[in-house]
Amino acid sequence: MASSPIKKGSDSANATRMSRRLVLLMAAGAGLTVASIYYAQPLLDVIRESLGMSVAGAGFIITASQLGYALGLTFLVPLGDLVERRMLVVSMTAGISIGLAAMAFAPFPRLLLAAAFMVGALSAVAQVLVAFAATLAGAAQRGRVVGTVMSGLLLGILLARTAAGYLAQLEGWRAVFGAASAMMLLLALGLRLGLPPCRAHLGIRYPKLMKSVFSLLLEEPLLRLRTLYGAIAFAAFSVLWTPLALMLSRPPFQFSSGTIGMFGLAGAAGALSASLAGRMSDMGKARFMTGATSALMALSWLPLKLGAHSVRILLPGIIVLDFAVQGLHITNQGEIYRLRPEARSRITSAYMAGFFAGGVFGSAASSLAFAHFGWNGVCLLGAGLGVAASVVWTLTPAKKPAPKN
């Protein structure tokens, strides 16, 4: 091997000065793996017709993958603090490939649902990669590295629907999962060759490991605070994206599913700015970024409300909201990863469980708001979440920066 992709730093036994190639590999890995649970969203109707499912039954495909992801965050991500991380990442990625292949060839709904659950659970490897990157990075570049990896993850979420929709139009829904399965197999090989070995040395059993996840929440006030911010941020994100397709499919827009899928590109513009939050975190500007993104999260709903009849006004609102949500999320992760270097996978599990819970709340609440109060109700709910984050920021006194580990 001509050169190592990493250079030793002084952060900890595993800390390194990461090469750009390694950071981009982990960003691609995070994005492609998490995308696996979003491919089905624009395909539900064609899958329903193909397998003879009811509308409610087709909806359970998304429920199964989300439930799997939630359980993966809770029970699989902490393993990154217990086993060799490269082996864990490669094994979970290969498992996603198997699950996607099962979805591609599923002859009946129950197998499809079981495979969707499996894919969802193993897709939590994206968060293992985020914690892995934070461990490999030196203190001076950790926020920037986490921001880049999270940019990849967020792009995967936002672009998966668009890619799946257009491929399904050309080759059918089974081709989407077949192609994704092959891509995961290649990714597993690339991660095996490109990631450095990184072994944990906790020396504890799995039950004690899981218990320590909850102990971290009790013992670390900063983790609790940042988990609250994360839950609010992802709730706001879900409040927008859950009913947006319904709003755009109605007058005055009446867009096709393919056109609606293109709105994910507007969200992608926000994802590209995630590295800014990482750099600000490295500079000790986390409190400023938290206040700024919380305010933007509230203000973005004004153009979103006014954009109910104009795409030109709606699109800037989408971009600003996604910028705010993703900036706050990256700032949160930059802060929590300074707490305990030996517990970053468990910290990720605790934080992402709260983050995901916020998303579930936002999705359910926005569905009810849209059904009863229309788009105005959705915008009021979203703005309220932004205001809530701003209030938390105002009431939280400034503290000395946490020590860089």
N, C-alpha and C positions, 0 to 999 in steps of 0.2 A: 504494500500500500504506500503510495507516494507521500501522502500527508494525512495527518489526523484531522477529522472534521471539527475537533474541539481543542482548545488550549486550556491548560490548567489556570484556575483562578484561586482566590483565597476565601471564597464564601464558606465552604464546608468541604467535607471529604469528597463529595460528588460535584461540587460547583465547578463550572468551567466558563471559559470564554468561548461562546458558541459561534461557529461559522455561519454565514448566511445560508449556505446550502443545507445545513442541518436544521436551522430554524424554518426554512421553507418546506422541508420534508415533513416536519411535524405539523406545520400549518395545513399542508395538503392532506396529511393523514387525518387531522381533526375534522376538516371540512368534508372530506369524502365519506368518512365513517358516519358522521352525524346526519349527512344527507340521506342515508339509507332509510331513516324513519319518516322522511317527507316525500319520497317518490310516489307513494300511494295516494296522497291527498287529491291531486287533480284527476286521478284515474278511477275514483270510486264508482262512478256511474257505469263506465264500460266494464269494470270488473263485476259489478252487480249483474249486468245483463249477461255476461259470459258464463257466470257460475249459477245463475238463477237465484240470486240472493235478494232479500227484501232491502228496502232503503235503510231500515234500522240495522239490519245485519251487515250491510256494507259499511255503515258508520263504525261498527265494532272493529273494523280493521285498524282504524286510527286509534280507537280506545285501547286495543291490545298492544299496539306498538308503544303508546304513551305509558301504559301501565308497566310494560317491560322496561322502558327507559327509567321510570321512577325507581323500580326495584333494582335496576342495574346501578344507578347512582348510589343507592343505599347500601347494597350488599357486595357489589363488585369493585367499585372505585376504591374503597379502603384497602383492597388487596395490594395496591401500589406501594403501601408502606410495609408490606409483609413479605412479598415475593420479588423475584428479579423482574424489574419493570419491562425490559425489552421482551422477555418471554411472555409476560402478561399481555402486552400490546399486540404482539404478533399473533398469539393464540386467539384473542378476542376478535381481531380483524379477520382471521381465517374463518372463525365461527360465523361472522356476519356473512361471508361469502356462501357458506353452506345454507344459512337461513334464507338468503335471497334466491338461491337456486331452488330451494323448496317452494318459495312463493311463485317463482316462474313456472314451475311444473305442477303446481297444486291442482289436482283434479276435482276437489270439492272444498267447500268453504271452511270446514273445521281445520283442515291441514293448513290452509292459507292463514287462518287466524293464529294457529299455534306458531307458524313460521314468523308471522309478524311480531308476535310476542318475543320470540327468540332474537330476532333482529333488533328490536327495541332495547332489550336488556343488554345485548353485547355492544350496541352503539354507544353505551356509556364510556367506551374506551376513549372517546373524544376527550372526556374530562380527565382520564388517566394521562393522556398526552399533554394536556395543559399543565397538570401538576408535575409531570416528568420534565417538561421544558423549564418550569420555575426552579426545579431542583438542579438542573444542569447549568442554568445561567448564573453568572456572577451577580453580586448585588447591584453593581453599577448599571447593568443592562437588563435586569429582571423584568421591570415594567415594560420595556420596549419589546422584549422577547415574548412575554405573555400577550401583549397587545397584538403582535404579528400572528401568533398562533390562534388567538381568538378571532382575528380578522378572517383567517381561513375557515374557522368553524362557522362563523356567522354567514360568510359567503356561501358555504355549503347549505345552510338552512334556507337562505333566501333564493338560491338559484336552482335548488333541486326540483321545485315544482315546475319551473319553466322548462327545464331540460326534459323532465319526465313527460310533460304534456305534449311537447313537440315530437319526441321520439315515439310516443304511443300513437300519434296521428300517422306516422310514417310506417311503423312496423307492428303496432299492436302492444297491448299492455304487458304481455308476457316478455316481450323483447326488452322492456325497461328493466325488469328485475334480472333477466339473464345477463344483460350487459353490465349491470351494477355488480352482479356476482363475480363476473370475470375481472372487473376492475378491482374489487376487494382482494381477489387472489393475488393480483399483481402488486397491489399496495402492500399486502402482508409480506411478500418477498422483498419489496423495496425497503420496508421498515426493518426487516431482519438484517439486511445488508448495511443499511445506513445509520441505524441507531446504535449508540454505544451501550455496552452492558452497564447496568446500574442496580446493584443489589442492596436491599434494605437489611438492617441488622437489629431489628427490634427484639427478636427472640421471644415473642409472645404468641399465644394461640388465638385462633380466629374469634372465638366468643369475646375474649378480653379486648381484642382489636375493635370489635363493633361497639362494645360498651364505652370505649375511649372516645368514639365519635361524639356521643352525647355528653361525655365529660368535658370535651373541648368547648362545646357550646356553653356549658355552665361556667367554665373557668376563664373564658376569654371574652370580655365585654366588647372588644373591637370586632370579633367574629360575629357576635349577635347583632351589633349595629350594622355591619356591612351586609349581613344576611337579610336584614330588614330592608335596606336600600335595594338589594338585589331583587327581593320579592316584589317590591313596588315597581321597579323598572320592568321586570318581565311581565307583570300584570298589565302595565301600560302598553307594552308591545303586543300582548295578546288581545287587548281591548281593540286595538286598531285592526289587526290582521284577521281576527276571527270573523267579523261581519263585513269586511271590506269587499269580498267577492260578491256577496249578496247585494250590497249597495250598488256596485258597478254593473251588475247584471240587470238592474232595473232602470226605468226612465229617470233622468234624461240620457243616461249613457248607453245602456243595453249592449254592453261589450260581450264578445264571445269569450269562451274559456281561455283560448290562446292569448287573446289581448289582455285579459285579466292577469294571466300568468306573467306577462311582461312587467307588471307593476313591481314584481320582485326585484327587478333591476334598479328601481328607485331606492329600495331598501339597501341594495348592495352598495350604493354610493356612500351610505352611512357606514357600512362595515369597513370600507376602505380607510376610514378616518380613525379606526380604533387604535392604531399605533400612536396617535397623538396623545391619547389618554395615558398610554403606557409611558411615553416620554415625560409627561407632566408628573406622573407618579415617581419616576426616577429622580426628578428635580425637587421632590418634596412638596409638590403643589396639589396633593390629593384633596385637601379641604376645598381649595378654590375650584377644582374640577367638579367636586361633588355638588357644590352650590350652583355652579354654572349649568351643569347638565340637568339638575333638578328644576331650575328655572326654565330652561329650554323645553323640558318635558311638559311643563304646564302651558307655556306659550305656544307650542307647536299646534295645539288643538284649535287655535283661532283660524289659521288657514285651512285646517282640516274641516272645520265646520263650514267655512265660507266656500270650500271646494266641493260641496255637495252638488254644485251645478257647473263646475269648471275644473277640468283636469289641470289647467295651467296653475291654478291656485292650490289644488289638492296635492300635486307632486311635491312642491317645496315643503308642505306640511309633513308628508311622509319622510322626506329626507331629514328634516330637522328632528323629528321624533326619533327616528332610528339612530341618528348621530348621538342624541342625548342618552337614549337607553343603552347603547353600546359603549359610549364613553363612561357612563356611570358604572356599568358592569366591569369594564376593564380596570377602572380605578379601584373598585372593590377588591378585585383579585390581586392587584398590585399591593394592596394593603394587607390582606389576610395572609399572603404568602411570605410576609416578613415575620410572622409570629413564631412558628416552630418548624424549622427545616426538616426535622425527622417525621413530621406529621402532615405533610402537604397533601397527600392523597386523602387522608381523613378530613382535613380541613376543607378540601374540595367537595367531598361527599356531603358534609354538613351544610356548606354554603349552597351547593347546587340543589339540595333537597328543598331548602327554603325558596330558592330562586324558582324552581319548578312548581312549587306549591303556589307561588304568586301567579305564575302563568295559568295554572288551572283555574284559580279564582277569577283572573281577568277574562279568560275565555268564557266561563260560565256566566259571569256578570254581564259581559257585553252582549251575549246572546239574548239574555233576558231584556237588557236595555233596548236592544234593536227591535225585539219583538213587540215591546210595549210602548216605546217612546221614539222609535226610529233613529235616524242618524244623529239627531240633536241629543238624544239621550246618551248615545255612545260617546259623543264628544264631551258632554258634561262629566260623564264617568271618568274618561281619560284625563281631562283637565284636573279633576279632583285628586287623582293619583299623583300628578305632578305637584300640585299644591301640598299634598301630604308629605312628599319627599322634601320639599322646601321647608316645611314646618319642622320636620325632624332635624334638618341641617341647621336651622336657626336656633333650635333648642339645645343642640349639642355643642358644648363649649370646645373651642380650639384646644388641641393638646399637642404636646411635643411629639415630633415624628417618632414612630416606632423604630427601634434599632434595626439596622439592616443586617440580616443574617446571611 
